[in-house]
Amino acid sequence: MAAWLSRRALSGNSSCRLPLYLFSEGHVCSRGVGRTFSALQDKLQTVEDLPRVSSLEMIYRFIFQGYYYCLHELQIYEKKLYGPIYKNGRKAVSVTTPQLLEELMRKDEKFPSRGDMSLWTEYRELRGLGYGPFTEEGERWYNMRVVLNKRMLHPRDSAQYSRVINEVVTDFIKGIKQLRQASPTGDLVPDISSRFYLFSLEGIASILFETRLGCLRNEIPAGTEEFINSIAQMFSSSLPVAIFPKWSRNLLPYWGRYIASWDGIFSFGKILIDKKMEEIQQRVENNQTVEGEYLTYLLSNTKMSTKDVYASVTELLLAGVDTTSNTLTWALYQLSKNPEIQDRLYEEVSTLVPADRIPTAAEVTGMPFLRAVIKETLRMYPVVSINSRIITEQPVSLGGYRFPKKTVFTLCHYAISHDENTFPEPFRFKPERWLRDGRQRPNPFGSIPFGYGVRGCVGRRIAELEMYLVLFRLIREFEIKARANMDELKIVSRAVLVPDKQLDLHFVDR
């Protein structure tokens, strides 16, 4: 069987390797020469006419070709094999170009469906928990989003959190300086990704829970460290939960780890929410005005049930950490490799705000090159490399095909954001692509890291503000240099795109 499947797969070069490869040493994430379907395009009319990946081929690619650890590369490989639209091994329709993505997104319904979220909803049903903005569907989701959007999604609303975020940034910078001083060279910061993770958790928790967790102290509180480990375990366990049949759950350890990880995540959120509820109750009993930021608003001024608040805030916390930390890690990696781009960014941040002053939200969001650096990082390393949509109410036409209602569409964001026709030299870091300086800008659907329309990320503005504020301060104070003889970082797909190894960087005083 493996021999038959191998004849169907095309070989080539790639950067992604399995830790323990099953064959001889070599490149495992193959790229092939694409088949041409343009001649047949006019004749293909239904989902049955689509090029397709069989379940056996999918398993072969995961296990024997090594795509289990680089699913983002699999998108590009299959796009070259099957064209811009095809039926994948999970029986969904994969969409791999900005044009098709735009065509589909503009047909979104009033209550867009994300697709199969059973990985998350099954745990909630098992424990009798509520749903949040990522797991709820239909009109209940819409009503929930209307509540959650307030005080978060509009730029004016997110700007009110700049003071809180800047306080966290200041503590983060202090920690960076301490790490530098403790290093042999006096400027090396090891494992910057883990530092950004702690920064992101401290930042989003300060907004959602209106309290500091202490993530940036020398010793991380035990409960916080357990929460961080739970998130990592949840993501690492998600793929086997999705791939292996349910009957294997009692035989293999992945299911128990997956449930335990969610228990840890929800337990952490519940403790912080309960603490805030006690504070609000005490204010009410003492006839004091109940005022506060986001969580106080949800608990005291909306009709959301406590069950929904638990689920919603926990999901927002989970999403907010990975988006910010991963993007900042990749941004510094690229800036360290491209000193000319870093110099241009430094020129912007050092001239638009006096050196003795911390920038405001309005100032950093008005810096075009700073914004372009983050946008280009998100294009090259979309936090979520794959997503889905279901058009539930009526049949839909897409790319010359007609699909019945309830067809599942897989949105291949990594392949889309590396489309050569939209982004020349797609694997080069070129922030200038996004500048409004008279050049033709890319198709906006070439990179939608925060989603599109009413189903777009509720925390987008806050995540962007966090990234702008911390990157501004870092570049203004330090020149970021790669460690000597640093190997190129490669991407590993673990629900989110993460580096394959620890990133150590030199932070040299300006």
Stockholm file with secondary structure:
# STOCKHOLM 1.0

chainA/1-510         MAAWLSRRALSGNSSCRLPLYLFSEGHVCSRGVGRTFSALQDKLQTVEDLPRVSSLEMIYRFIFQGYYYCLHELQIYEKKLYGPIYKNGRKAVSVTTPQLLEELMRKDEKFPSRGDMSLWTEYRELRGLGYGPFTEEGERWYNMRVVLNKRMLHPRDSAQYSRVINEVVTDFIKGIKQLRQASPTGDLVPDISSRFYLFSLEGIASILFETRLGCLRNEIPAGTEEFINSIAQMFSSSLPVAIFPKWSRNLLPYWGRYIASWDGIFSFGKILIDKKMEEIQQRVENNQTVEGEYLTYLLSNTKMSTKDVYASVTELLLAGVDTTSNTLTWALYQLSKNPEIQDRLYEEVSTLVPADRIPTAAEVTGMPFLRAVIKETLRMYPVVSINSRIITEQPVSLGGYRFPKKTVFTLCHYAISHDENTFPEPFRFKPERWLRDGRQRPNPFGSIPFGYGVRGCVGRRIAELEMYLVLFRLIREFEIKARANMDELKIVSRAVLVPDKQLDLHFVDR
#=GR chainA/1-510 SS CHHHHHHHSCCCCCSCCCSSCSSSSSCCSCCCCCCCCHHHHTTCCBGGGSCBCCHHHHHHHHHTSCGGGCHHHHHHHHHHHHCSEEECTTSCEEECSHHHHHHHHTTCCSSCBCCCCHHHHHHHHHHTCCCCTTTCCHHHHHHHHHHHHTTTTSHHHHHTTHHHHHHHHHHHHHHHHHHHHHSTTSSEESCHHHHHHHHHHHHHHHHHTSSCCCTTSSSCCHHHHHHHHHHHHHHHHHHHHHHSCGGGTTTSTHHHHHHHHHHHHHHHHHHHHHHHHHHHHHHHHTTCCCCCSHHHHHHHHSCCCHHHHHHHHHHHHHHHHHHHHHHHHHHHHHHHHCHHHHHHHHHHHHHHSCTTSCCCHHHHHTCHHHHHHHHHHHHHSCSSSCEEEEECSSCEEETTEEECTTEEEEECHHHHHTCTTTSSSTTSCCGGGGCCSSSCCCCGGGCCTTCSGGGSCTTHHHHHHHHHHHHHHHHHHEEEEECTTCCCCCEEESSSEEESSCCCEEEEEC
#=GC SS_cons         CHHHHHHHSCCCCCSCCCSSCSSSSSCCSCCCCCCCCHHHHTTCCBGGGSCBCCHHHHHHHHHTSCGGGCHHHHHHHHHHHHCSEEECTTSCEEECSHHHHHHHHTTCCSSCBCCCCHHHHHHHHHHTCCCCTTTCCHHHHHHHHHHHHTTTTSHHHHHTTHHHHHHHHHHHHHHHHHHHHHSTTSSEESCHHHHHHHHHHHHHHHHHTSSCCCTTSSSCCHHHHHHHHHHHHHHHHHHHHHHSCGGGTTTSTHHHHHHHHHHHHHHHHHHHHHHHHHHHHHHHHTTCCCCCSHHHHHHHHSCCCHHHHHHHHHHHHHHHHHHHHHHHHHHHHHHHHCHHHHHHHHHHHHHHSCTTSCCCHHHHHTCHHHHHHHHHHHHHSCSSSCEEEEECSSCEEETTEEECTTEEEEECHHHHHTCTTTSSSTTSCCGGGGCCSSSCCCCGGGCCTTCSGGGSCTTHHHHHHHHHHHHHHHHHHEEEEECTTCCCCCEEESSSEEESSCCCEEEEEC
//
